[in-house]
Every structure is written in C-alpha cells, then in structure tokens.
Amino acid sequence: MLEGTQLTRFLRTVAWLGLLVACRLLVGPDTVSAISRQIVVAGNGPEQPVIRELGMAFEKANPGTAIDIEWDKNLKPVQMVKSGRAQIAVTGMSDPELKAIPIAWDGVAVIVNFANPVNEVTSEQVRGLFTGAIQRWSELDGSDARVEPIRRPPDRNLQGFEQILGIGDQLTASTTVMRSDDSVLRAVSGKATAVAYMSLSAALEAQEQGIPIRVLMVDKVDPGEPTVKDGRYKLRRPVLLLTGKEPDALTEAFTAFARSTVGQQIVDTMFAAYTTQAEQTEQA
C-alpha cells in the first residue's frame, strides 16, 4: 500500500509518463527526428558521393546534428520517406505525395565501346537505338553488327532519359536490363556492339580512369557540365531531394543548405549546380 507522500509521487510519475506518451503520439516521427537532431537520407543512384559531402559539411556547420545516409542499389528511397523510415529521398523523379527540392542537373550519357567508330548521334537516332528502329551499327556508319541496347530498371534515377525521348512504351523487347553503373560499364567496355545510358558524371569519370567507353555527342552538343547546366545538352535529369509535404526543422535546414552557396559549390564538384529556366535564359 502507498500512503501520503509516496502515493502523491506515484500519481505524479504516472501522470508524467502519460503526458510523455501522449506528446510522442501527437508530434509524430518528424518532430521526434527534429528533437533528436538526426535524419536519414536514402538513395540508390550515382549521387552518393555528393550527398555524403553535403552531410559532412552540414554536420560540421551544425554541431550535434547527424545526417545518416542509407544507400544501396536495391533501396526504394521514395517509399522509405512515405513510410517514415527516411526523411529525404534522393531521386530524379518527383512524386505527387512528396515535396521536391531540386539541387542539381545531371546529364544522361549515351555510351558505346571505345572500339565503336560512331562518335555522335541525333536525338532521333538515340531513340532508334533503344526502340529497335535502328538495328545495325552500319545505319550510323559503324560496323555491320547488330545493335545491343542496354536499359536501366524503372526504379532507378534515369527514368527522365526515356521520358525526354518519348520511348518508354516503345523499347525493344530484346533490350537487356542492368541495374548498376558498374555492370553497365563492364558490359559496354567488353562488347563493341553494346549501347547504354548512365549518369554523365559517372561516365566521364569512367573515361578519365581509362575504361574503354565513349560518351557520344548528341545533336552536335558535347555533353559536359556547361552544356548540361545551360540546357543545351537536352538529355539531362534533375537531382531532387524529396521530403514530406511538411518536413521537420532539421530536414528543412538540410535541404536549404544543399541549395545554399556553400552547398551548391559541393554539388558542382560532381554535377551541374541547379539553375531554373529563367536563370538559363539570362546566362544565354
């Protein structure tokens, strides 16, 4: 039996515990994340090095915060945000249920084996390579060998490539599907008849490392940071940070940092810093 002061203390403890439970239920996971000063950023594409650098810089500028990065080719980052397992998804496609913050432009490279004599193509010819309209490289002044296209799975960050070209429903049934950039690079570097697409930044880095691939010129435009940034190179996708419609304070602070001058300098080491259509017009 509890009497007097002991009973009073017990009742106060029960009341406080009940209040804490009620507050936790009311504030939800976003506010809890803000209180804990920790958020999770999830992704599965080529953006990991830049996101890691952004996270480290943000933590240094904001002592006591933690940006945990979960990255794997098999992750579904958008679903992780929707389920509350992550606060930010890094992707190239927006989602009507989430808020999208663009932080960069990434070109989409069309790559062939270095032994392939083809150096440039038009957008229409790229479309033909992946829809089966062009079946032999001789149609592009190459060898008389069959074109072997490689595409990416729909949950990767390169869906914009197929949308830009309008080929989503026209892809040839014989197209090989490969998930990772590494597998694409191995396939194209080892097969003179292959053609694929991947992140431009990753493709240019592979070229610099001596991997025997060639990034094709498209519509007479050299793919590179300046032409991606100003929109002359049409095969590009935005790099987006997707959050809940009403993100917590820490999530909002991190996305704002990614768009800040310091954040954009970090982004610019791998991608083209984000510019709007109006800014591109002014620069032109």
N, C-alpha and C positions, 0 to 999 in steps of 0.2 A: 504494500500500500504506500502511495505517495501522499504526503501531507504538507501543508503550509508552503514554505519556500520551494521545496523540491517539486511539488505539483505545479507551482507557478512557472518554474524554469522549464519543466517538461512541456507544458502547454505552449510556452513561447517558442521552444525549439520546433515543436510540431507545426506551429503557425509559420515560422520562417521557412521550414522545408517546403510547406505547401505553397508559399509565395514564390520560392525559387523555381519550383516545378511549373507553376502557372506562368511565370515570366519566360521560362525556356520555351514553353509551348506557344506563347504569344509572339515572341520575337522571331522564331523560325531560324533556319540554318544560316541565312545570310548575315543576320545580326550577330549570331554566335561567332561566325568567321571574323567579323569586324572586331569583336571583342578580343578574340584570340590572336588577332594580328597575323593571321595566316590564311592564304588562299591557295587553291590548286589550279594550275593552268595545264590543260590537256591538249594533246595533238598527235598527229601521226604522219606528218609530211616533212618537207625539207627545211622548215623554219626553225627547227630545234636550236641550232647554234645562236641565232639572233634572240630567240626568246630567253635562252639561258643567260645571255649577256644582259638583256634588259632586266631580268630578275635580279642578277647580282648587283647591277648598278642601282636599282630601286632599293634593295635591302641596305646597301651602303649609305644611301641618302636618307633612309628612314630606319634607324636602328630599332631593333625589336620586332621588325616585321619578317615574315618568311614567305617566299614565293616558291611553293613546291611544284615541280614540273613532272608531270606524268606523260611519258612519250613512248609510243610503241606503234608499229605499223598496223597492229590488229585492234587498236583502240577505236572507239566511236565517241570522239570528244563532244560532239553536239548532244548526244544522248546523255553523256555524263553531266553536262550542265543542266539539262532538263530534269534529271533525277536528283540533282543536288550533290553529286559526287565530285563535281568540279565547279569553280566559279567562272572560269573562262575557257572557251574552246577556240583553238587556232585553226582556221579553215579558209577556204577560198570561196565559199558559197554562203549567202545569207540564209536565215531561217525566219519565217514569219512570227514564230513564237519567241524569238530572242532579239536582243538589241545588238546591232553590228557596228563596230568601230574600225574603220579602215586604217591601217598603219603603213602599208607599203604596196608597191606594184611588183609583181614577179612575172617576167616573161615566160612563155612556154616555148621551149626549144624543140624544133623538129631535127632529129639526129639520124645520121646514117653511118655506116662503116667508113673509115678513112680511105679504104681502097675503092669506094664507090666514086666514080668520076662526076656524079651530079653535085653541083655546088649551090645552086639556087632553084627556087620553085616559086610559083604563084600560089595565092590562097586557094584558087580553084584546083590547082594540081595537088596541093596538100589534101584537099577534100577527096580528090580522086584516089590518092594513095590509100586512104583509110576506108573508103566505101567500096573499093573494087572496080571503080571506073577506070583506073589505071592499073593494069595487071602485070606489065613488064617494064623493067627499067629502060628498055630501048625507046619507049614512048617519051622519055625525058632525056634522050641522047646518052643513056647509060648502056650497060651491057644487056644482052638478050636473055636476061634471067628473070624469073618470076619475083614480083614484089612480095615480101613477107612482113606485113604490118604487125606491130605490137601496140596494144592499147592498155589503158590502166583501168582498174576496177572503179565502179561508180562512187564508192565511199572515200576515194582519195581526193586530194585537193586540186585536181587538174580538170574537173568537170567543165570549167569555163572554156577549155580548148574545143571540146566538142560542140558546145553551145555557140561559140563565136562562129564556127564553120558551118553550123547547122547540120551536123552529121549524126546526131545522137541516135536516130532511128534508122540510119542507113549504113551502119558499119557492116562490113563484110563478115559473114558467119565464120570464115576461116581465120579471123584475126586472133592472134594469141594474146592472152591477158596476163600481165605481170604486175605484181603489187609494188615492189620496192624499186627505188632508183638503182640500187646495186645490181639487181637481177636484170634490169633493162640494159645497163651499161655492159654487163657481161655478154648478154645476148647480141647486142649490136656490134660490139667490138670483136666478137668472134664469128660474125656472119655477114658477108659482103652484101647480101640481098635484103637485110633487115632495115626497117624504118620504124622509128618510135618517137614519142614525145615525152618530155620531162621538164622539171623546173630549169629555167635558163641558167640561174646562178649555179646550180649543181652541175649542169652540162659544161659550162665554161670552166668550172674548177676541174672537172674531169679532163678536159682538153689540156689544161695547164699541167696536169700531173702526168701527161703523156699517154693517156688511154686513147687508143686509136679510133676515135669517133670524129665526125664533122658536124658542126651546127650549121644548118642550111640558112642562107639568106632567103627571106620571104618578101615577095613583091618589091624587089630591089632595095630592101631596107636591111642593113646589118643589125642583127639582134645584139643589144647591149644596153647598159644602164641608161645612157642619154635617150636612146630611141624608145625604150620602154617607158621612161618617165614622162616624156612629152607626147606619147601616144602614137608616134609614127609607126612603131612596131605594133601591129594590131593584135598579135597573139600574146595576150597578157591577162593576168588574173589579179584581183586584189587579194592582199593578205589581210584577213579580218580577225578581230577579237570579238567573239560572241559571248554575251553575258545575259543574265536575266533582264527582264524589262525594267526592273527597279534594283540595280545592283547595290551591294553593301558599300560602305565608305571606302574600304581598302581596295576592293575591286575597281571602283570608280577612280581611285587615286592612281592605281597601276595603269589603267588604260589611258588616263590623261598623261601620265609620264611617257608612255610609248609614243604619244603624239607631240610631246614637247620637243624643243630644240635639241636637248641632250638625247632624248630617246630616238629622234629621227636620225641623229648622227650615228647611233649604234645600228639602226635599221639599214642605213645607207652602206654599211660595210658588206652587206650581202645582197640586198635588194635595192630597188629604186625607192627613195623616200616618197611618201604618198603626196600626190597633188590632185586637186579637183580639176574638172574640165575647164572651169573658168581660169584657174592658175595656168593650165597648159596653154590656153589661148593667149594669155598675157605673155608667156615665155616665148611663144612662137612669134 
